[in-house]
Amino acid sequence: MHVHAHDGVHDHHGHSHAHAHEAFSSSRMTMFLGASVAATLLLVVAEFAAGYFGHSISLLSDAVHNLTDVPAMFISWLAGRWALRPPTKEHTYGFHRAGILAAFTNSLLLAGVAVVIVFEAIERLRNPVAVHTGLMLGVALLALLVNGGITLALVSGRRDLNVRSILLHSFGDALSNVAIIAGALAMRWTGAHWVDPAIGIAIGGMVLWSGWGILRESSHILLEGLPRQMRLEDVAHTILGVAGVQEVHDIHIWTIGTDLNALSCHIQIPDMHMEQSSKILEEIRKSLARDFHISHTTVQFERAGLPPASQLYMPEPPEVKQKN
């Protein structure tokens, strides 16, 4: 017997996104995120131009650093707009994965650019080049105003996980700008041109570190990995805690998109009327939503007493069992 938790999925889907929509429910926040993406892109262009013409590796590194924020902002902006788009016949889960795929691609590109900049900064340490500190200082001040403004504007939405991640990125960018300003002043006062490539190496390392985090998380989601904050055993224990559930196996949990988790599993229950099994199903759905924020649940009920054929996760392929 197959029983699916689709009767209340849409209502609970809205509940599971309650925290996300606190930030995105107003058009003001969505418009601000879109404006933040545009402002950051303009800032990146300005820093790349100033870094090239002003011979400043630290500005080029900061341009790449700011560029790493664009995917996060863009994903959050898409989450506010695309989450409302209904699924289609070709995209039955909707378009939540588009942002994850963009983050994966951008992290690879940014990591490559960061490595090139670090090598260029090392070369500058060996062969110093005069830096136009005035241009460097002016663009860094502009960047500080942009990143500081974004940080202050996002403080009100810090309860939302997506907005909080952008807030941390913007705050880190503002700290980078402060370092560049301090470096420009140090070079102007002391003439120590090694300061610029040293800052560039530090910011390049920061880009690699943050880019690795994005690559690691996005690839984990694309490979249908268990959400980081969950343990399969805890989910199974919660399901077994529902009255009437005697055994659970073949549990699969994956992330569809930001703050949107799905689960499918097989559950053994005693013989009972359909109305009773529906009550068990509803209690399972509520427990999973409350404890793990799982909003899309598909359950296959089986008659209790059947010999166990599986385990908590997917069984090994037949050819693997034969080899063992």
BELDA-V887948 format. One line per field, one symbol per residue. psi: psi as a letter, one per 40 degrees, with the letter a starting at -180 (. if undefined). Layout:
psi->???
This chain:
psi->hhhifededdddddddedddeddedidddddddddddddddddddddddddddefhdddddddddddddddddddddddddddehiiiddgeeafdedddddddddddddddddddddddddddddgihhhgdddddddddddddddddddddeddfedhdddddddddddddddddddddddddddddeegeeddddddddddddddddddddddddddddefihhdeihddddddddeehhehdihifhhhihdahfgiiiiihhhiihiiddddddddddddddddddefhehhhhhiihieihheaadahiiidddddd.
